[in-house]
Amino acid sequence: MENIKPVTEEEREKALQFLRSIGMKNRRVLEGTEREHMLTVLALVEPTNSSNNQRTFTETYHHAGKDYELTWGFNDDGNPDPWVEEVTEL
């Protein structure tokens, strides 16, 4: 661990530039009342994209200038359990 150097600002910017070039985005999982509110809002608008990989089903929404992903998976009980992510640029 002694050989680890702090990352310079130039190295950090280069890494971010690479992540942006491959399409990496920031994701924030909404919880509590914010999650419940967005589930209600997203139920009232049409998705812009949808994806199904047999284990999860994801719908992408654009609302109020922001992108959201609503993903239906399964919790430990085997019941559908949606989660909402706010997706922003790096």
MARNU-666760 format. One record per residue: residue in three letters; x, y, z of N, C-alpha, C, CB in turn. Coordinates in steps of 0.02 Angstrom, whole numbers, plus 50000, padded with zeros to 5 digits. Each point is the difference from the previous one (the first is absolute). Last residue first. Glycine has a CB too. Layout:
<nodes>
NODE  residu    n_X    n_Y    n_Z   ca_X   ca_Y   ca_Z    c_X    c_Y    c_Z   cb_X   cb_Y   cb_Z
NODE     Ala      X      Y      Z      X      Y      Z      X      Y      Z      X      Y      Z
...
</nodes>
This chain:
<nodes>
NODE  residu    n_X    n_Y    n_Z   ca_X   ca_Y   ca_Z    c_X    c_Y    c_Z   cb_X   cb_Y   cb_Z
NODE     Leu  48891  50600  49193  50059  50003  50045  50029  50070  49999  50025  49879  49980
NODE     Glu  49710  50080  49969  50066  49996  49968  50054  50003  50054  49956  50054  49895
NODE     Thr  49804  49846  50174  50028  50063  49977  50069  49989  49969  49937  50061  50090
NODE     Val  49819  49812  50014  50061  49989  49960  50024  50068  49974  49963  49883  49967
NODE     Glu  49875  49994  50237  50009  50062  49963  50067  49994  49965  49930  50070  50081
NODE     Glu  49903  49725  50005  50065  50032  50000  49996  50065  49960  50058  49888  50011
NODE     Val  49776  49914  50125  50004  50058  49955  50069  50031  50007  49875  50021  50009
NODE     Trp  49991  49723  50033  50042  50053  50027  50008  50052  49946  50062  49920  50076
NODE     Pro  49756  49859  49992  50030  50050  49956  50049  50046  50037  49897  49996  49930
NODE     Asp  50007  49747  50094  50020  50055  50045  50034  50054  49959  50014  49920  50098
NODE     Pro  49832  49826  49891  50030  50058  49965  50014  50057  50049  49939  49967  49894
NODE     Asn  50066  49785  50204  49951  50049  49977  50034  50056  49962  49926  49972  50097
NODE     Gly  50176  49839  50024  49979  49982  49933  49948  50047  49972  50027  49884  50027
NODE     Asp  50098  50125  50188  49937  49963  50002  49976  49978  49931  49971  50065  50102
NODE     Asp  50226  50070  49931  50012  49934  50030  49937  49957  50002  50092  50050  50067
NODE     Asn  49902  50135  49747  50031  50002  50066  50007  49929  50027  49952  50115  50022
NODE     Phe  50046  49982  49716  49965  49960  50049  50037  50005  50066  49956  49921  49911
NODE     Gly  50013  50259  49876  50036  49938  50011  49960  49959  50049  50112  50054  49978
NODE     Trp  49872  50183  49861  49962  49949  50037  50043  49938  50004  49888  50047  49962
NODE     Thr  50158  50230  49994  50020  49931  49989  49960  49954  50046  50116  50036  49967
NODE     Leu  49905  50228  49920  49958  49961  50045  50015  49927  49985  49908  50090  50007
NODE     Glu  50222  50157  49948  49992  49930  49981  49960  49965  50055  50108  50000  49934
NODE     Tyr  49935  50271  49966  49988  49953  50054  49995  49930  49971  49940  50088  50069
NODE     Asp  50145  50187  49868  49987  49932  49980  49993  49956  50061  50064  50018  49893
NODE     Lys  49884  50261  50063  50043  49948  50029  49981  49932  49972  50014  50068  50105
NODE     Gly  49870  50145  49851  50070  50010  49982  50048  49949  50029  49972  50118  49993
NODE     Ala  49787  49868  50037  50024  50063  50030  50075  50010  49989  49910  49991  50086
NODE     His  50034  49774  49845  49950  50043  50032  50034  50060  50032  49926  49900  50022
NODE     His  50104  49854  49828  50027  50067  50001  49945  50045  50028  50079  49979  49900
NODE     Tyr  49983  49738  50112  49954  50056  49994  50040  50065  49998  49910  49935  50061
NODE     Thr  50112  49774  49912  50034  50064  50005  49949  50055  49987  50111  49950  49963
NODE     Glu  49882  49778  50127  49971  50051  49957  50036  50065  50014  49887  49942  49999
NODE     Thr  50155  49774  50043  50017  50070  50012  49965  50045  49949  50110  49966  50048
NODE     Phe  49898  49771  50074  49968  50037  49946  50011  50074  50016  49913  49909  49977
NODE     Thr  50206  49833  50093  49976  50067  50017  49970  50032  49939  50088  50012  50089
NODE     Arg  49976  49767  49897  50002  50003  50073  49976  50068  50026  50094  49918  50000
NODE     Gln  49911  50037  49765  49969  49941  50029  50003  49998  50076  50030  49941  49897
NODE     Asn  50031  50247  49959  50052  49949  49996  49980  49936  50035  50085  50091  49995
NODE     Asn  49812  50151  49887  49982  49942  50039  50055  49948  49992  49876  50023  49986
NODE     Ser  50053  50260  49971  50048  49946  49991  49979  49942  50046  50094  50081  49970
NODE     Ser  49824  50183  49914  49991  49945  50047  50047  49942  49982  49879  50034  50019
NODE     Asn  50061  50256  49942  50035  49939  49980  49983  49946  50051  50094  50066  49945
NODE     Thr  49806  50146  50069  50034  50014  49937  50037  49939  49974  50012  50118  50035
NODE     Pro  49753  49902  50125  50072  49989  49999  50029  50016  49931  49988  49911  50088
NODE     Glu  49789  50212  50016  50022  49943  49960  50076  49991  50003  49901  50017  49924
NODE     Val  49936  50090  50276  50034  50017  49937  50021  49936  49965  50040  50110  50049
NODE     Leu  49851  49892  50167  49959  50045  49960  50032  50019  49933  49953  50043  50106
NODE     Ala  50150  49823  50069  49941  49962  49978  49956  50042  49953  50003  49935  50108
NODE     Leu  50187  50160  49999  50019  49959  49943  49942  49957  49975  50117  49999  50044
NODE     Val  49853  50135  50152  50011  50042  49941  50014  49957  49938  50044  50092  50074
NODE     Thr  49938  49796  50133  49935  50029  49980  50007  50041  49937  49964  50002  50119
NODE     Leu  50231  49915  49977  49962  49943  49974  49931  50024  49976  50061  49921  50078
NODE     Met  50077  50235  50031  50021  49988  49931  49964  49940  49970  50111  50050  50027
NODE     His  49846  50001  50201  49977  50055  49957  50018  49987  49927  50014  50081  50097
NODE     Glu  50068  49770  50065  49928  49992  49992  49972  50054  49954  49993  49948  50114
NODE     Arg  50235  50069  49945  49988  49941  49957  49926  49992  49986  50102  49944  50048
NODE     Glu  49959  50220  50106  50023  50020  49933  49988  49943  49950  50087  50077  50051
NODE     Thr  49873  49884  50178  49946  50038  49968  50019  50024  49931  49962  50035  50113
NODE     Gly  50194  49774  49960  49950  50033  50042  49947  50036  49960  50086  50011  50086
NODE     Glu  50138  49952  49780  49973  49962  50057  49946  50040  50035  50109  49941  50014
NODE     Leu  50061  50033  49743  49953  50039  50039  49968  49956  50054  49977  50075  49901
NODE     Val  50269  49914  49967  49939  49963  50015  49956  50043  50045  50060  49888  49989
NODE     Arg  50131  50180  49825  49981  50010  50069  49934  49964  50011  50061  50112  50008
NODE     Arg  50162  49908  49804  49934  49972  50018  49988  50010  50074  50008  49915  49907
NODE     Asn  50161  50172  49867  49987  49999  50072  49930  49971  50011  50076  50100  50020
NODE     Lys  50069  49827  49761  49959  50054  50027  49996  49994  50076  49934  50006  49893
NODE     Met  50210  49902  49863  49988  49995  50071  49960  50061  50025  50106  49932  50014
NODE     Gly  49984  50008  49755  49929  50007  50018  49984  49993  50073  49978  49958  49890
NODE     Ile  50238  50047  49984  49969  49934  49996  49928  50001  50025  50112  49947  50015
NODE     Ser  50022  50251  49987  50005  49975  49931  49968  49931  49992  50105  50066  49987
NODE     Arg  49913  50039  50228  49949  50032  49959  50000  49972  49930  50012  50104  50067
NODE     Leu  50157  49823  50077  49935  49973  50022  49943  50031  49960  50047  49982  50114
NODE     Phe  50171  50103  49847  49993  49931  49976  49932  49971  50018  50125  49985  50010
NODE     Gln  49928  50224  50077  49991  50006  49928  49992  49931  49969  50069  50106  49999
NODE     Leu  49985  49906  50229  49931  50021  49988  49985  50005  49925  50000  50062  50108
NODE     Ala  50222  49895  49954  49958  49942  50016  49927  50016  49988  50084  49963  50085
NODE     Lys  50070  50212  49890  50010  49951  49946  49956  49938  50012  50118  50042  49984
NODE     Glu  49887  50123  50183  49963  50024  49941  50007  49952  49942  50019  50118  50038
NODE     Arg  50107  49836  50156  49929  49994  50015  49958  50021  49939  50024  50023  50121
NODE     Glu  50208  50008  49869  49983  49929  49995  49926  49988  50013  50116  49971  50037
NODE     Glu  49965  50248  49991  50005  49981  49930  49981  49926  49990  50091  50087  49984
NODE     Glu  49925  49998  50235  49940  50026  49967  50000  49981  49926  49996  50096  50082
NODE     Thr  50138  49741  50079  50003  50071  49982  49935  50021  49966  50126  49993  49988
NODE     Val  49917  49809  50201  49983  50013  49930  50003  50075  49988  49926  49897  49995
NODE     Pro  50225  49967  50192  49936  50034  49990  49990  50014  49926  50007  50052  50115
NODE     Lys  50141  49737  49951  50006  50073  49999  49930  50030  49993  50116  49993  49949
NODE     Ile  50006  49762  50140  49941  50033  49972  50008  50075  50006  49927  49902  50030
NODE     Asn  50226  49927  50057  50013  50023  49933  49941  50036  49968  50080  49906  49989
NODE     Glu  49918  49986  50229  50043  50058  50003  50012  50030  49931  50054  49952  50101
NODE     Met  49826  49843  49949  49960  50060  50000  50043  50063  50000  49911  49937  50059
</nodes>
